[in-house]
Amino acid sequence: MSERRVTRRAALAAMAAAGLGSLRGTAAAAGPRLLRQFYWVNGASSVALLSRKAGRVDLVSPQWFHVQASGRLRADLDRELLGVAAELRIPLMPVVVNEGFRPEVASEVLGREGEWQRLAEELSTTALSYGLRGLQIDFEGVAGDARASYVRFVARLARVLRSRRLLCSVAVGAPLAASPDDDGRWPDGPHAAGLDYASLAQAVDSMTVMTYDQHVAAGSPGPVAGQPWVEACVRRLLDDVPASRLLLGIPLYYRRWSGEVVFEGPHAEAVELAARVGATVVLDPRQGEKTFSFAERGVPNVVWLQDRQTLRERVTLASRLGLAGFSAWRLGHEDAALWAGDTPLEPYAVQGTKTTSQR
């Protein structure tokens, strides 16, 4: 083994011992700043883009590991990203998913407890071999009757990863429904039945709450991540999860409802669409999200999107509530203006419970 490889592993081990805080810088006066995690999709995210953002991204999480129903692992590593991340010293924490995010795959895997140790060993060995910082587990569609099994599964993977000085994170669906009830209270959403948020948080180093996809169903347009819903979700989790372990999920994409068809894509595509149809993009003051609408061939279209202004508001929320950072889906979909200046996505100044815009 080369001296360089040994030195890199020693550095990673020291970072793991330091925990989540080792991934972010510390400002002398303001204290620890938010951890900036960006998700990555092979072939859709640009290595060249990442190279230009060096120093502005703390952690990259590519969607690389897919667990099949049999418990076997399918890896989809991007060698170019591995090389560039090592060169730029950007830690990688790939995501481990149930293949295709299919609920039946999650049920099969969680029902095969005898396979978990082998899977954990394979994942941790692979992570060490490629100099990864750790792994984030993101099983979606977990059934209510698998709630306890999922906690044990995550805890098993976390123990093995930690034994090798690797970090373990978990991404969880938002706990609340898309709309409040008649009394203004937010009922539990579809993810809550299968997710024991408190126990999962105890098992890992950090938790990302995927506070997006608030509205996604055909024929039911609405914000992707409206500010009232996002804050309600976070406050619900803070009853059970330490703020120091929680990262806020923020969407960088837009969503478009065209009749009964739903599209989504990068911010630039939404801006181009608005220009093409002559629509005016406006801020919905209640939802804190941009929107526009138009008709095309007689079909009503509604678009909701984030831009630099609305994204910074969400990051400010994370700062105000004392969260560890944010996790953005995904790199390459963001408003290009996000990177203007020296400190993109830094929160507005926070004083007590009020925020002051520094635009």
C-alpha positions as CSV (number, residue, x, y, z in Angstrom):
1,M,0.0,0.0,0.0
2,S,1.4,3.4,-0.9
3,E,2.4,6.0,1.7
4,R,-0.1,8.4,0.2
5,R,-2.9,5.9,0.7
6,V,-1.9,5.2,4.3
7,T,-1.8,8.9,5.0
8,R,-5.2,9.5,3.5
9,R,-6.7,6.7,5.6
10,A,-5.1,8.1,8.7
11,A,-6.6,11.5,8.0
12,L,-10.0,10.0,7.4
13,A,-9.8,8.1,10.6
14,A,-9.0,11.3,12.5
15,M,-12.0,13.0,10.8
16,A,-14.3,10.2,11.8
17,A,-13.2,10.4,15.4
18,A,-14.0,14.1,15.3
19,G,-17.6,13.4,14.1
20,L,-19.9,15.5,12.0
21,G,-18.2,18.7,13.0
22,S,-15.0,17.6,11.1
23,L,-16.8,18.1,7.8
24,R,-17.4,21.9,8.2
25,G,-15.4,24.9,9.0
26,T,-15.6,27.0,12.1
27,A,-15.9,30.8,12.1
28,A,-14.1,32.3,15.1
29,A,-16.9,34.7,16.1
30,A,-20.0,33.0,14.8
31,G,-19.3,29.4,15.9
32,P,-19.7,26.4,13.6
33,R,-21.3,27.2,10.3
34,L,-23.9,25.0,8.6
35,L,-22.6,21.8,6.8
36,R,-23.3,22.1,3.1
37,Q,-24.2,18.7,1.6
38,F,-25.1,18.3,-2.1
39,Y,-26.5,15.2,-3.7
40,W,-25.1,13.8,-6.9
41,V,-26.5,11.7,-9.8
42,N,-24.1,10.0,-12.2
43,G,-24.3,11.3,-15.7
44,A,-26.6,14.2,-14.7
45,S,-24.2,16.1,-12.3
46,S,-21.1,17.7,-13.7
47,V,-17.6,17.1,-12.4
48,A,-16.6,20.4,-14.1
49,L,-19.3,22.2,-12.1
50,L,-18.1,20.6,-8.9
51,S,-14.5,21.7,-9.6
52,R,-15.7,25.3,-9.9
53,K,-17.4,25.0,-6.5
54,A,-14.5,23.7,-4.5
55,G,-14.4,25.3,-1.1
56,R,-18.2,26.0,-1.3
57,V,-19.3,22.4,-0.9
58,D,-18.5,20.4,2.3
59,L,-19.9,17.0,1.4
60,V,-21.0,15.3,-1.8
61,S,-23.4,12.4,-1.7
62,P,-23.6,10.4,-4.9
63,Q,-26.4,7.8,-5.3
64,W,-24.0,4.9,-5.7
65,F,-25.1,1.9,-3.7
66,H,-28.3,-0.1,-4.5
67,V,-29.4,-2.9,-2.3
68,Q,-31.4,-5.6,-4.1
69,A,-34.2,-7.6,-2.7
70,S,-31.9,-10.6,-2.2
71,G,-29.7,-8.3,0.0
72,R,-27.0,-8.2,-2.6
73,L,-25.3,-4.9,-3.4
74,R,-25.1,-3.2,-6.8
75,A,-22.5,-0.4,-6.9
76,D,-22.5,2.3,-9.5
77,L,-19.3,4.3,-8.7
78,D,-18.1,7.2,-10.9
79,R,-14.3,7.0,-11.2
80,E,-14.1,10.6,-12.4
81,L,-15.9,11.9,-9.4
82,L,-13.7,9.8,-7.1
83,G,-10.6,11.3,-8.6
84,V,-11.8,14.9,-8.6
85,A,-13.1,14.7,-5.1
86,A,-9.8,13.3,-3.9
87,E,-7.9,16.1,-5.7
88,L,-10.2,18.8,-4.3
89,R,-10.4,17.2,-0.9
90,I,-14.1,17.1,-0.9
91,P,-15.4,14.3,1.3
92,L,-17.8,11.8,-0.3
93,M,-20.7,10.2,1.6
94,P,-22.6,8.0,-1.0
95,V,-26.2,7.1,-0.5
96,V,-27.4,3.5,0.0
97,V,-30.9,2.9,-1.3
98,N,-33.4,0.1,-1.7
99,E,-33.1,-0.6,-5.4
100,G,-35.5,1.6,-7.4
101,F,-36.8,2.9,-4.1
102,R,-39.3,0.1,-4.4
103,P,-41.2,-0.6,-1.2
104,E,-41.2,-4.4,-1.9
105,V,-37.4,-4.3,-2.1
106,A,-37.2,-2.6,1.3
107,S,-39.6,-5.2,2.8
108,E,-37.5,-8.1,1.4
109,V,-34.2,-6.7,2.7
110,L,-35.6,-5.8,6.1
111,G,-37.0,-9.3,6.4
112,R,-33.6,-10.9,5.8
113,E,-31.8,-10.0,9.0
114,G,-29.3,-12.8,8.5
115,E,-27.9,-10.9,5.5
116,W,-27.4,-7.6,7.3
117,Q,-23.9,-8.2,8.7
118,R,-22.6,-9.4,5.4
119,L,-24.0,-6.3,3.7
120,A,-22.6,-4.0,6.3
121,E,-19.2,-5.5,6.0
122,E,-19.3,-5.2,2.2
123,L,-20.4,-1.6,2.3
124,S,-17.7,-0.6,4.9
125,T,-14.9,-2.5,3.1
126,T,-15.9,-0.7,-0.2
127,A,-16.1,2.6,1.6
128,L,-12.6,2.2,3.0
129,S,-11.2,1.0,-0.3
130,Y,-12.3,4.1,-2.1
131,G,-11.5,6.6,0.7
132,L,-15.1,7.5,1.4
133,R,-16.1,9.6,4.4
134,G,-19.0,7.4,5.3
135,L,-22.4,6.4,4.0
136,Q,-26.0,7.7,4.1
137,I,-28.8,5.2,4.2
138,D,-32.0,6.1,2.4
139,F,-34.5,3.3,2.3
140,E,-37.8,4.7,1.1
141,G,-41.3,3.2,1.2
142,V,-40.6,1.4,4.5
143,A,-43.9,-0.2,5.7
144,G,-45.3,0.4,9.1
145,D,-44.8,-3.3,10.1
146,A,-41.1,-2.9,9.3
147,R,-40.6,0.1,11.5
148,A,-38.6,-1.7,14.2
149,S,-36.7,-3.8,11.7
150,Y,-35.5,-0.7,9.9
151,V,-34.1,0.8,13.1
152,R,-32.2,-2.5,13.7
153,F,-31.0,-2.5,10.1
154,V,-29.7,1.1,10.3
155,A,-28.1,0.5,13.7
156,R,-26.3,-2.6,12.4
157,L,-24.8,-0.7,9.5
158,A,-23.9,2.2,11.7
159,R,-22.1,0.0,14.2
160,V,-20.0,-1.6,11.5
161,L,-19.2,1.7,9.8
162,R,-18.2,3.3,13.1
163,S,-16.0,0.4,14.0
164,R,-14.0,1.3,10.9
165,R,-14.1,5.0,11.8
166,L,-16.6,5.9,9.1
167,L,-19.6,8.1,9.5
168,C,-23.2,6.9,9.1
169,S,-26.1,9.1,8.2
170,V,-29.8,8.4,7.4
171,A,-32.1,10.3,5.1
172,V,-35.8,10.2,6.2
173,G,-39.0,11.3,4.6
174,A,-40.8,14.3,6.0
175,P,-43.0,13.5,9.0
176,L,-46.1,15.6,8.1
177,A,-48.8,15.6,5.5
178,A,-48.8,18.1,2.7
179,S,-51.7,20.2,4.1
180,P,-52.9,21.1,7.6
181,D,-56.3,20.0,8.9
182,D,-59.3,22.2,9.4
183,D,-57.9,23.2,12.8
184,G,-54.6,24.3,11.3
185,R,-52.7,21.3,12.7
186,W,-50.4,19.2,10.5
187,P,-51.3,15.5,10.6
188,D,-48.7,12.8,10.2
189,G,-47.7,12.1,6.6
190,P,-47.3,8.8,4.8
191,H,-43.6,8.4,5.8
192,A,-44.3,8.6,9.6
193,A,-45.7,5.1,10.0
194,G,-42.5,3.3,8.9
195,L,-40.0,5.7,10.5
196,D,-39.1,5.8,14.1
197,Y,-37.3,9.1,13.9
198,A,-36.1,9.2,17.5
199,S,-34.5,5.7,17.4
200,L,-33.0,6.2,14.0
201,A,-31.4,9.5,15.1
202,Q,-29.9,7.7,18.1
203,A,-28.3,5.1,15.9
204,V,-26.5,7.4,13.5
205,D,-24.2,10.4,13.4
206,S,-26.6,12.6,11.4
207,M,-30.1,12.7,9.9
208,T,-31.3,14.5,6.8
209,V,-35.0,15.2,6.7
210,M,-36.1,15.3,3.1
211,T,-38.3,18.4,3.4
212,Y,-39.3,18.5,-0.3
213,D,-41.9,16.9,-2.5
214,Q,-44.6,18.4,-0.4
215,H,-46.9,18.5,-3.5
216,V,-46.2,15.9,-6.2
217,A,-49.5,14.3,-7.2
218,A,-51.0,14.9,-10.7
219,G,-53.8,17.4,-10.6
220,S,-52.8,18.8,-7.2
221,P,-50.2,21.6,-7.8
222,G,-48.6,23.3,-4.9
223,P,-45.2,24.3,-3.5
224,V,-42.4,21.7,-3.6
225,A,-41.3,22.8,-0.1
226,G,-43.5,25.6,1.3
227,Q,-42.0,27.4,4.2
228,P,-44.8,26.8,6.7
229,W,-44.7,23.0,6.0
230,V,-40.9,22.9,6.1
231,E,-40.7,24.6,9.4
232,A,-43.5,22.5,10.9
233,C,-41.7,19.3,9.8
234,V,-38.5,20.4,11.4
235,R,-40.1,21.5,14.6
236,R,-41.9,18.1,14.8
237,L,-38.6,16.3,14.5
238,L,-36.9,18.5,17.0
239,D,-39.2,16.9,19.6
240,D,-37.2,13.7,19.2
241,V,-34.0,14.5,17.3
242,P,-31.1,16.7,18.6
243,A,-30.7,19.8,16.4
244,S,-27.0,19.1,16.2
245,R,-27.6,15.9,14.3
246,L,-30.3,17.2,11.9
247,L,-29.8,18.5,8.4
248,L,-32.5,20.3,6.4
249,G,-33.3,18.8,3.0
250,I,-33.8,21.6,0.4
251,P,-34.9,21.2,-3.2
252,L,-33.0,22.9,-6.1
253,Y,-35.4,21.7,-8.8
254,Y,-38.8,23.0,-10.1
255,R,-42.0,21.1,-10.6
256,R,-44.6,21.7,-13.3
257,W,-48.2,20.5,-13.4
258,S,-49.5,20.4,-16.9
259,G,-53.0,19.1,-16.7
260,E,-52.6,15.5,-15.3
261,V,-48.9,15.3,-16.2
262,V,-46.1,16.3,-13.8
263,F,-42.6,17.3,-14.8
264,E,-39.6,18.5,-12.9
265,G,-36.1,19.7,-13.8
266,P,-33.4,22.3,-13.2
267,H,-34.0,25.9,-12.3
268,A,-32.7,27.2,-15.6
269,E,-35.3,25.1,-17.5
270,A,-38.1,26.7,-15.5
271,V,-36.8,30.2,-16.2
272,E,-36.5,29.4,-19.9
273,L,-40.1,28.1,-19.9
274,A,-41.4,31.3,-18.2
275,A,-39.7,33.4,-20.8
276,R,-41.0,31.3,-23.7
277,V,-44.6,31.5,-22.6
278,G,-44.4,35.1,-21.4
279,A,-45.3,34.3,-17.8
280,T,-44.3,36.4,-14.8
281,V,-42.5,34.5,-12.0
282,V,-43.8,35.8,-8.6
283,L,-43.1,35.0,-5.0
284,D,-45.9,33.5,-3.0
285,P,-45.5,35.4,0.3
286,R,-47.1,32.7,2.4
287,Q,-45.3,29.7,1.0
288,G,-41.9,31.5,0.4
289,E,-41.6,29.9,-3.0
290,K,-41.7,31.2,-6.5
291,T,-44.5,30.3,-8.9
292,F,-46.0,31.1,-12.3
293,S,-48.9,29.8,-14.4
294,F,-50.0,29.8,-18.0
295,A,-52.2,27.9,-20.5
296,E,-50.7,25.9,-23.3
297,R,-53.0,24.5,-26.0
298,G,-55.9,25.0,-23.6
299,V,-54.2,23.0,-20.8
300,P,-53.6,24.9,-17.6
301,N,-50.0,24.8,-16.3
302,V,-48.7,25.6,-12.8
303,V,-45.0,25.8,-11.9
304,W,-43.4,26.0,-8.5
305,L,-39.6,26.6,-8.1
306,Q,-36.8,27.8,-5.8
307,D,-34.3,30.5,-6.5
308,R,-31.4,32.1,-4.6
309,Q,-33.8,34.1,-2.5
310,T,-36.1,31.3,-1.4
311,L,-33.2,28.9,-0.9
312,R,-31.4,31.3,1.4
313,E,-34.6,31.7,3.4
314,R,-34.6,27.9,4.0
315,V,-30.9,27.9,5.0
316,T,-31.7,30.8,7.3
317,L,-34.4,28.7,8.9
318,A,-31.9,25.9,9.4
319,S,-29.5,28.3,11.1
320,R,-32.2,29.9,13.3
321,L,-33.3,26.5,14.6
322,G,-29.7,25.5,15.3
323,L,-29.5,22.6,12.8
324,A,-26.3,21.0,11.7
325,G,-26.6,22.0,8.1
326,F,-28.6,21.4,4.9
327,S,-28.7,18.7,2.3
328,A,-29.6,19.9,-1.3
329,W,-31.1,17.7,-4.0
330,R,-29.2,18.0,-6.3
331,L,-26.1,19.6,-7.7
332,G,-26.6,21.0,-11.2
333,H,-30.3,21.8,-10.6
334,E,-29.7,25.0,-8.7
335,D,-30.3,28.7,-9.6
336,A,-26.9,29.7,-11.0
337,A,-27.1,33.0,-9.0
338,L,-26.8,30.8,-5.9
339,W,-23.0,30.9,-6.4
340,A,-22.7,34.7,-6.7
341,G,-20.3,36.2,-4.2
342,D,-17.9,34.5,-1.9
343,T,-20.4,32.9,0.5
344,P,-23.3,31.3,-1.5
345,L,-26.2,30.0,0.5
346,E,-25.0,31.5,3.8
347,P,-28.0,32.3,5.9
348,Y,-29.2,35.8,6.5
349,A,-28.0,37.3,9.8
350,V,-29.8,35.7,12.7
351,Q,-30.6,37.5,15.9
352,G,-32.6,35.6,18.5
353,T,-35.6,34.3,16.7
354,K,-35.7,37.0,14.0
355,T,-33.9,37.1,10.7
356,T,-32.6,40.2,9.0
357,S,-32.2,40.2,5.2
358,Q,-28.8,41.2,4.0
359,R,-29.7,41.2,0.3
